[in-house]
Amino acid sequence: MVMRYSLPLLLCLSAFAAPAHAADLSTIGCIAEKLPLTVKAQIVVDVERNLTETGTKHSYAPAALQAVRAAANACASENKWPDAAVRPAMLYTLAKLGWPTAQRVATARGLDPAALEEAWGALPEETRNVPLTAEVNGQLADAVVAQADRTPEKAELVGEFFGFLSLIQYTSYEFSQA
């Protein structure tokens, strides 16, 4: 008789004791899965333009951003994401979809993406789980680009490359904490 009442009570109490993380990290890829190929292709075009036009503010086609927003809203509803998880998931998606293009552009411009990723991975996790600061970006650039090879364009590209790595890491962290 005691067992009959204690099991439901135990289940109720455990529901209150367990921390609630509504933004399950395994669902962060939902947005990319919902985007049509045409939108993904537009994001690639936008990323390539952003990385090759030095000194300009980054931008994405408004229709692509609207599609990302619509997919994010659908994913938030389906996966019961809290409002605080939507923006990091959108930024994560843009960075993740743009990542192969960033690697390709870096290689074409004489950088070694593997060396850049290794420098990024050597940072402490707590540094990688927050937005990249100008100071850390400068330290990373100093570690991977020889003084003789430094040009303003290359410095900007290195910063952009680390920006992608930073966005992927810290937005996934923010998402998981929402």
TORTOR-256348 format. One record per residue: residue number from 1; residue in three letters; y, x, z of N, C-alpha, C in turn. Coordinates in steps of 0.1 Angstrom, whole numbers. Layout:
residues N
+-----+------+-------+-------+-------+-------+-------+-------+-------+-------+-------+
!  nr ! rest !   n.y !   n.x !   n.z !  ca.y !  ca.x !  ca.z !   c.y !   c.x !   c.z !
+-----+------+-------+-------+-------+-------+-------+-------+-------+-------+-------+
! NUM !  ALA !     Y !     X !     Z !     Y !     X !     Z !     Y !     X !     Z !
...
+-----+------+-------+-------+-------+-------+-------+-------+-------+-------+-------+
end
This chain:
residues 178
+-----+------+-------+-------+-------+-------+-------+-------+-------+-------+-------+
!  nr ! rest !   n.y !   n.x !   n.z !  ca.y !  ca.x !  ca.z !   c.y !   c.x !   c.z !
+-----+------+-------+-------+-------+-------+-------+-------+-------+-------+-------+
!   1 !  MET !   -12 !     8 !     0 !     0 !     0 !     0 !    13 !     9 !     0 !
!   2 !  VAL !    13 !    19 !     8 !    24 !    28 !     9 !    26 !    35 !    -5 !
!   3 !  MET !    15 !    39 !   -11 !    16 !    45 !   -24 !    22 !    36 !   -35 !
!   4 !  ARG !    19 !    23 !   -34 !    24 !    13 !   -43 !    39 !    13 !   -43 !
!   5 !  TYR !    45 !    14 !   -31 !    60 !    13 !   -30 !    67 !    27 !   -31 !
!   6 !  SER !    60 !    37 !   -27 !    66 !    50 !   -27 !    68 !    56 !   -41 !
!   7 !  LEU !    59 !    53 !   -50 !    60 !    59 !   -64 !    72 !    53 !   -71 !
!   8 !  PRO !    75 !    40 !   -71 !    87 !    35 !   -77 !   100 !    41 !   -70 !
!   9 !  LEU !    99 !    42 !   -57 !   111 !    47 !   -50 !   113 !    62 !   -53 !
!  10 !  LEU !   102 !    69 !   -54 !   103 !    83 !   -58 !   109 !    85 !   -72 !
!  11 !  LEU !   105 !    76 !   -81 !   110 !    77 !   -95 !   125 !    74 !   -95 !
!  12 !  CYS !   129 !    64 !   -87 !   143 !    60 !   -87 !   152 !    72 !   -81 !
!  13 !  LEU !   147 !    78 !   -70 !   154 !    89 !   -64 !   155 !   101 !   -73 !
!  14 !  SER !   144 !   104 !   -80 !   144 !   115 !   -89 !   154 !   113 !  -100 !
!  15 !  ALA !   156 !   101 !  -104 !   166 !    99 !  -115 !   180 !   102 !  -110 !
!  16 !  PHE !   183 !   100 !   -98 !   196 !   104 !   -92 !   197 !   118 !   -89 !
!  17 !  ALA !   187 !   125 !   -86 !   187 !   139 !   -82 !   188 !   148 !   -94 !
!  18 !  ALA !   183 !   144 !  -105 !   182 !   152 !  -117 !   196 !   153 !  -123 !
!  19 !  PRO !   200 !   165 !  -127 !   213 !   166 !  -134 !   213 !   160 !  -147 !
!  20 !  ALA !   224 !   153 !  -151 !   224 !   146 !  -164 !   231 !   155 !  -174 !
!  21 !  HIS !   224 !   159 !  -184 !   230 !   166 !  -196 !   227 !   157 !  -208 !
!  22 !  ALA !   237 !   149 !  -211 !   235 !   140 !  -223 !   235 !   147 !  -236 !
!  23 !  ALA !   241 !   159 !  -237 !   242 !   166 !  -249 !   230 !   176 !  -250 !
!  24 !  ASP !   219 !   171 !  -255 !   207 !   180 !  -256 !   209 !   189 !  -268 !
!  25 !  LEU !   209 !   202 !  -265 !   211 !   213 !  -275 !   202 !   211 !  -287 !
!  26 !  SER !   190 !   206 !  -285 !   181 !   205 !  -296 !   187 !   194 !  -307 !
!  27 !  THR !   197 !   187 !  -303 !   202 !   177 !  -313 !   215 !   182 !  -320 !
!  28 !  ILE !   220 !   194 !  -317 !   233 !   198 !  -322 !   232 !   199 !  -338 !
!  29 !  GLY !   221 !   201 !  -344 !   220 !   202 !  -358 !   220 !   189 !  -365 !
!  30 !  CYS !   221 !   178 !  -358 !   221 !   165 !  -363 !   232 !   163 !  -374 !
!  31 !  ILE !   244 !   168 !  -371 !   255 !   166 !  -381 !   252 !   172 !  -394 !
!  32 !  ALA !   247 !   184 !  -394 !   244 !   191 !  -407 !   233 !   183 !  -415 !
!  33 !  GLU !   224 !   178 !  -407 !   213 !   170 !  -414 !   218 !   158 !  -421 !
!  34 !  LYS !   229 !   152 !  -416 !   234 !   140 !  -421 !   244 !   142 !  -433 !
!  35 !  LEU !   248 !   154 !  -435 !   258 !   156 !  -445 !   252 !   157 !  -459 !
!  36 !  PRO !   258 !   150 !  -468 !   253 !   151 !  -482 !   255 !   165 !  -488 !
!  37 !  LEU !   247 !   169 !  -497 !   248 !   182 !  -503 !   262 !   185 !  -509 !
!  38 !  THR !   268 !   175 !  -514 !   282 !   177 !  -520 !   292 !   182 !  -509 !
!  39 !  VAL !   290 !   176 !  -497 !   299 !   180 !  -486 !   296 !   194 !  -482 !
!  40 !  LYS !   283 !   197 !  -481 !   279 !   211 !  -477 !   284 !   221 !  -487 !
!  41 !  ALA !   283 !   217 !  -500 !   288 !   226 !  -510 !   303 !   228 !  -509 !
!  42 !  GLN !   311 !   218 !  -506 !   325 !   219 !  -504 !   329 !   228 !  -493 !
!  43 !  ILE !   321 !   227 !  -482 !   324 !   236 !  -470 !   321 !   250 !  -474 !
!  44 !  VAL !   311 !   253 !  -482 !   309 !   267 !  -487 !   321 !   272 !  -495 !
!  45 !  VAL !   325 !   263 !  -504 !   337 !   267 !  -512 !   349 !   270 !  -503 !
!  46 !  ASP !   351 !   261 !  -494 !   363 !   263 !  -485 !   362 !   275 !  -476 !
!  47 !  VAL !   350 !   278 !  -471 !   348 !   291 !  -463 !   350 !   303 !  -472 !
!  48 !  GLU !   345 !   303 !  -484 !   347 !   314 !  -493 !   362 !   316 !  -496 !
!  49 !  ARG !   369 !   306 !  -498 !   383 !   307 !  -501 !   390 !   312 !  -488 !
!  50 !  ASN !   387 !   306 !  -477 !   393 !   311 !  -464 !   391 !   326 !  -461 !
!  51 !  LEU !   379 !   331 !  -465 !   376 !   345 !  -462 !   381 !   354 !  -473 !
!  52 !  THR !   384 !   349 !  -485 !   389 !   358 !  -495 !   404 !   358 !  -497 !
!  53 !  GLU !   411 !   348 !  -492 !   425 !   347 !  -493 !   431 !   352 !  -479 !
!  54 !  THR !   435 !   365 !  -479 !   439 !   371 !  -467 !   453 !   365 !  -463 !
!  55 !  GLY !   455 !   365 !  -450 !   468 !   361 !  -445 !   472 !   346 !  -446 !
!  56 !  THR !   462 !   338 !  -449 !   464 !   324 !  -450 !   457 !   316 !  -438 !
!  57 !  LYS !   462 !   305 !  -435 !   456 !   297 !  -425 !   444 !   290 !  -431 !
!  58 !  HIS !   433 !   289 !  -424 !   421 !   283 !  -428 !   422 !   268 !  -430 !
!  59 !  SER !   416 !   263 !  -440 !   416 !   249 !  -442 !   403 !   244 !  -448 !
!  60 !  TYR !   400 !   232 !  -447 !   389 !   225 !  -453 !   393 !   213 !  -460 !
!  61 !  ALA !   386 !   209 !  -470 !   389 !   197 !  -478 !   389 !   185 !  -468 !
!  62 !  PRO !   400 !   177 !  -469 !   400 !   165 !  -460 !   388 !   156 !  -461 !
!  63 !  ALA !   382 !   154 !  -473 !   371 !   146 !  -474 !   358 !   152 !  -467 !
!  64 !  ALA !   358 !   165 !  -467 !   346 !   172 !  -460 !   348 !   170 !  -445 !
!  65 !  LEU !   360 !   172 !  -440 !   362 !   170 !  -426 !   359 !   155 !  -422 !
!  66 !  GLN !   363 !   146 !  -430 !   360 !   132 !  -427 !   345 !   129 !  -427 !
!  67 !  ALA !   338 !   136 !  -436 !   323 !   134 !  -436 !   317 !   140 !  -424 !
!  68 !  VAL !   322 !   152 !  -419 !   317 !   158 !  -407 !   320 !   149 !  -395 !
!  69 !  ARG !   332 !   144 !  -395 !   336 !   135 !  -384 !   327 !   122 !  -383 !
!  70 !  ALA !   324 !   116 !  -395 !   316 !   104 !  -396 !   301 !   108 !  -391 !
!  71 !  ALA !   296 !   119 !  -396 !   283 !   123 !  -392 !   282 !   126 !  -377 !
!  72 !  ALA !   293 !   132 !  -372 !   293 !   135 !  -357 !   293 !   122 !  -349 !
!  73 !  ASN !   301 !   112 !  -354 !   301 !   100 !  -346 !   288 !    93 !  -347 !
!  74 !  ALA !   281 !    93 !  -358 !   267 !    87 !  -359 !   258 !    95 !  -350 !
!  75 !  CYS !   258 !   108 !  -350 !   249 !   116 !  -341 !   252 !   114 !  -327 !
!  76 !  ALA !   265 !   112 !  -323 !   269 !   110 !  -309 !   263 !    97 !  -305 !
!  77 !  SER !   264 !    87 !  -313 !   258 !    74 !  -310 !   243 !    74 !  -309 !
!  78 !  GLU !   237 !    80 !  -318 !   222 !    81 !  -319 !   216 !    89 !  -307 !
!  79 !  ASN !   223 !   100 !  -304 !   218 !   109 !  -293 !   225 !   107 !  -280 !
!  80 !  LYS !   233 !    98 !  -279 !   241 !    95 !  -266 !   248 !   107 !  -261 !
!  81 !  TRP !   255 !   114 !  -270 !   263 !   125 !  -266 !   276 !   120 !  -259 !
!  82 !  PRO !   280 !   127 !  -249 !   293 !   124 !  -243 !   304 !   127 !  -252 !
!  83 !  ASP !   316 !   121 !  -251 !   327 !   124 !  -259 !   330 !   139 !  -260 !
!  84 !  ALA !   329 !   146 !  -249 !   332 !   160 !  -248 !   322 !   169 !  -257 !
!  85 !  ALA !   311 !   163 !  -261 !   302 !   171 !  -270 !   305 !   170 !  -285 !
!  86 !  VAL !   313 !   161 !  -289 !   315 !   158 !  -303 !   323 !   170 !  -310 !
!  87 !  ARG !   334 !   174 !  -304 !   342 !   184 !  -310 !   334 !   197 !  -311 !
!  88 !  PRO !   328 !   202 !  -300 !   320 !   215 !  -302 !   309 !   213 !  -313 !
!  89 !  ALA !   303 !   202 !  -313 !   292 !   200 !  -323 !   298 !   200 !  -338 !
!  90 !  MET !   310 !   195 !  -340 !   316 !   196 !  -353 !   320 !   210 !  -357 !
!  91 !  LEU !   326 !   217 !  -347 !   330 !   231 !  -350 !   317 !   240 !  -352 !
!  92 !  TYR !   307 !   237 !  -344 !   294 !   244 !  -346 !   289 !   242 !  -360 !
!  93 !  THR !   289 !   230 !  -365 !   284 !   226 !  -378 !   292 !   234 !  -389 !
!  94 !  LEU !   305 !   234 !  -388 !   313 !   241 !  -398 !   309 !   256 !  -398 !
!  95 !  ALA !   308 !   262 !  -386 !   305 !   276 !  -385 !   291 !   279 !  -390 !
!  96 !  LYS !   282 !   271 !  -386 !   268 !   273 !  -390 !   266 !   271 !  -405 !
!  97 !  LEU !   273 !   262 !  -411 !   272 !   260 !  -426 !   279 !   271 !  -433 !
!  98 !  GLY !   289 !   276 !  -427 !   297 !   287 !  -434 !   291 !   301 !  -431 !
!  99 !  TRP !   282 !   302 !  -422 !   277 !   315 !  -418 !   271 !   323 !  -430 !
! 100 !  PRO !   262 !   317 !  -438 !   256 !   325 !  -449 !   267 !   330 !  -459 !
! 101 !  THR !   278 !   322 !  -461 !   289 !   326 !  -469 !   296 !   338 !  -463 !
! 102 !  ALA !   298 !   337 !  -450 !   305 !   348 !  -443 !   297 !   361 !  -444 !
! 103 !  GLN !   284 !   360 !  -443 !   275 !   372 !  -444 !   276 !   378 !  -459 !
! 104 !  ARG !   276 !   369 !  -468 !   277 !   373 !  -482 !   290 !   380 !  -485 !
! 105 !  VAL !   301 !   374 !  -481 !   315 !   379 !  -484 !   316 !   393 !  -476 !
! 106 !  ALA !   311 !   393 !  -464 !   312 !   406 !  -457 !   305 !   417 !  -464 !
! 107 !  THR !   293 !   414 !  -469 !   285 !   424 !  -476 !   292 !   428 !  -489 !
! 108 !  ALA !   298 !   418 !  -496 !   305 !   421 !  -509 !   317 !   430 !  -507 !
! 109 !  ARG !   323 !   429 !  -495 !   335 !   437 !  -492 !   332 !   450 !  -484 !
! 110 !  GLY !   319 !   454 !  -484 !   316 !   467 !  -479 !   312 !   467 !  -464 !
! 111 !  LEU !   310 !   456 !  -458 !   307 !   456 !  -444 !   292 !   454 !  -442 !
! 112 !  ASP !   286 !   458 !  -431 !   272 !   456 !  -428 !   271 !   445 !  -418 !
! 113 !  PRO !   267 !   433 !  -423 !   265 !   422 !  -413 !   256 !   424 !  -402 !
! 114 !  ALA !   245 !   432 !  -404 !   236 !   435 !  -393 !   243 !   443 !  -382 !
! 115 !  ALA !   251 !   453 !  -386 !   258 !   461 !  -376 !   268 !   452 !  -369 !
! 116 !  LEU !   275 !   443 !  -376 !   284 !   434 !  -369 !   277 !   425 !  -359 !
! 117 !  GLU !   266 !   420 !  -363 !   258 !   411 !  -354 !   253 !   419 !  -342 !
! 118 !  GLU !   249 !   431 !  -344 !   244 !   439 !  -333 !   255 !   442 !  -323 !
! 119 !  ALA !   267 !   445 !  -328 !   279 !   447 !  -319 !   282 !   434 !  -312 !
! 120 !  TRP !   281 !   423 !  -318 !   283 !   410 !  -312 !   273 !   408 !  -301 !
! 121 !  GLY !   260 !   410 !  -304 !   249 !   408 !  -295 !   250 !   417 !  -283 !
! 122 !  ALA !   256 !   428 !  -284 !   257 !   438 !  -273 !   267 !   433 !  -262 !
! 123 !  LEU !   276 !   423 !  -266 !   285 !   418 !  -256 !   278 !   410 !  -245 !
! 124 !  PRO !   283 !   410 !  -233 !   277 !   402 !  -222 !   277 !   387 !  -226 !
! 125 !  GLU !   267 !   380 !  -222 !   266 !   366 !  -226 !   278 !   358 !  -221 !
! 126 !  GLU !   284 !   361 !  -210 !   295 !   353 !  -205 !   308 !   356 !  -214 !
! 127 !  THR !   308 !   367 !  -221 !   319 !   370 !  -231 !   316 !   362 !  -243 !
! 128 !  ARG !   304 !   361 !  -247 !   300 !   354 !  -260 !   301 !   338 !  -258 !
! 129 !  ASN !   301 !   333 !  -245 !   300 !   319 !  -243 !   314 !   313 !  -242 !
! 130 !  VAL !   325 !   321 !  -245 !   338 !   316 !  -245 !   345 !   320 !  -258 !
! 131 !  PRO !   356 !   313 !  -262 !   362 !   317 !  -274 !   366 !   332 !  -274 !
! 132 !  LEU !   364 !   338 !  -286 !   367 !   352 !  -288 !   382 !   355 !  -286 !
! 133 !  THR !   385 !   365 !  -278 !   399 !   369 !  -275 !   403 !   380 !  -285 !
! 134 !  ALA !   416 !   381 !  -287 !   421 !   392 !  -296 !   416 !   406 !  -291 !
! 135 !  GLU !   416 !   407 !  -278 !   412 !   420 !  -272 !   398 !   423 !  -275 !
! 136 !  VAL !   389 !   414 !  -273 !   375 !   416 !  -276 !   373 !   418 !  -291 !
! 137 !  ASN !   380 !   410 !  -299 !   378 !   412 !  -313 !   382 !   426 !  -317 !
! 138 !  GLY !   393 !   431 !  -312 !   398 !   444 !  -315 !   388 !   455 !  -311 !
! 139 !  GLN !   382 !   453 !  -299 !   371 !   462 !  -295 !   359 !   462 !  -304 !
! 140 !  LEU !   355 !   450 !  -308 !   344 !   449 !  -318 !   348 !   456 !  -331 !
! 141 !  ALA !   359 !   454 !  -336 !   364 !   460 !  -348 !   364 !   475 !  -347 !
! 142 !  ASP !   369 !   480 !  -336 !   369 !   495 !  -334 !   355 !   500 !  -334 !
! 143 !  ALA !   345 !   493 !  -329 !   331 !   497 !  -328 !   324 !   497 !  -341 !
! 144 !  VAL !   329 !   489 !  -351 !   321 !   488 !  -363 !   328 !   493 !  -376 !
! 145 !  VAL !   341 !   495 !  -375 !   348 !   499 !  -387 !   354 !   513 !  -385 !
! 146 !  ALA !   350 !   522 !  -393 !   355 !   536 !  -392 !   370 !   536 !  -394 !
! 147 !  GLN !   377 !   545 !  -387 !   392 !   546 !  -388 !   396 !   547 !  -403 !
! 148 !  ALA !   389 !   556 !  -411 !   392 !   558 !  -425 !   391 !   546 !  -433 !
! 149 !  ASP !   382 !   536 !  -429 !   380 !   524 !  -437 !   389 !   513 !  -433 !
! 150 !  ARG !   398 !   514 !  -424 !   405 !   503 !  -419 !   417 !   500 !  -428 !
! 151 !  THR !   417 !   487 !  -432 !   428 !   482 !  -440 !   431 !   468 !  -433 !
! 152 !  PRO !   443 !   463 !  -435 !   446 !   450 !  -429 !   436 !   439 !  -434 !
! 153 !  GLU !   432 !   440 !  -447 !   423 !   430 !  -452 !   409 !   431 !  -446 !
! 154 !  LYS !   405 !   443 !  -444 !   391 !   445 !  -438 !   392 !   441 !  -423 !
! 155 !  ALA !   403 !   444 !  -417 !   404 !   440 !  -402 !   404 !   425 !  -401 !
! 156 !  GLU !   411 !   418 !  -410 !   411 !   404 !  -410 !   397 !   398 !  -413 !
! 157 !  LEU !   389 !   404 !  -422 !   376 !   399 !  -425 !   366 !   402 !  -413 !
! 158 !  VAL !   368 !   413 !  -407 !   359 !   416 !  -395 !   362 !   406 !  -384 !
! 159 !  GLY !   375 !   403 !  -382 !   379 !   393 !  -373 !   373 !   379 !  -376 !
! 160 !  GLU !   373 !   376 !  -389 !   368 !   363 !  -393 !   353 !   362 !  -391 !
! 161 !  PHE !   346 !   373 !  -394 !   332 !   374 !  -392 !   328 !   372 !  -378 !
! 162 !  PHE !   335 !   379 !  -369 !   332 !   377 !  -355 !   336 !   363 !  -350 !
! 163 !  GLY !   346 !   358 !  -357 !   350 !   344 !  -354 !   339 !   334 !  -356 !
! 164 !  PHE !   332 !   336 !  -367 !   320 !   327 !  -370 !   310 !   329 !  -359 !
! 165 !  LEU !   306 !   341 !  -356 !   296 !   343 !  -345 !   301 !   337 !  -332 !
! 166 !  SER !   314 !   339 !  -329 !   319 !   333 !  -317 !   318 !   318 !  -317 !
! 167 !  LEU !   322 !   312 !  -328 !   322 !   297 !  -329 !   307 !   292 !  -327 !
! 168 !  ILE !   298 !   298 !  -333 !   284 !   294 !  -332 !   279 !   295 !  -318 !
! 169 !  GLN !   283 !   305 !  -311 !   278 !   307 !  -297 !   285 !   298 !  -287 !
! 170 !  TYR !   298 !   299 !  -287 !   305 !   292 !  -276 !   305 !   277 !  -278 !
! 171 !  THR !   305 !   272 !  -291 !   305 !   258 !  -292 !   291 !   252 !  -289 !
! 172 !  SER !   281 !   260 !  -291 !   267 !   255 !  -287 !   267 !   255 !  -272 !
! 173 !  TYR !   273 !   265 !  -266 !   273 !   265 !  -251 !   281 !   254 !  -246 !
! 174 !  GLU !   293 !   251 !  -251 !   302 !   240 !  -247 !   294 !   227 !  -249 !
! 175 !  PHE !   288 !   226 !  -260 !   280 !   213 !  -263 !   270 !   211 !  -252 !
! 176 !  SER !   262 !   222 !  -249 !   251 !   220 !  -239 !   257 !   217 !  -225 !
! 177 !  GLN !   269 !   220 !  -222 !   275 !   218 !  -209 !   282 !   204 !  -208 !
! 178 !  ALA !   284 !   198 !  -220 !   291 !   185 !  -220 !   283 !   174 !  -213 !
+-----+------+-------+-------+-------+-------+-------+-------+-------+-------+-------+
end
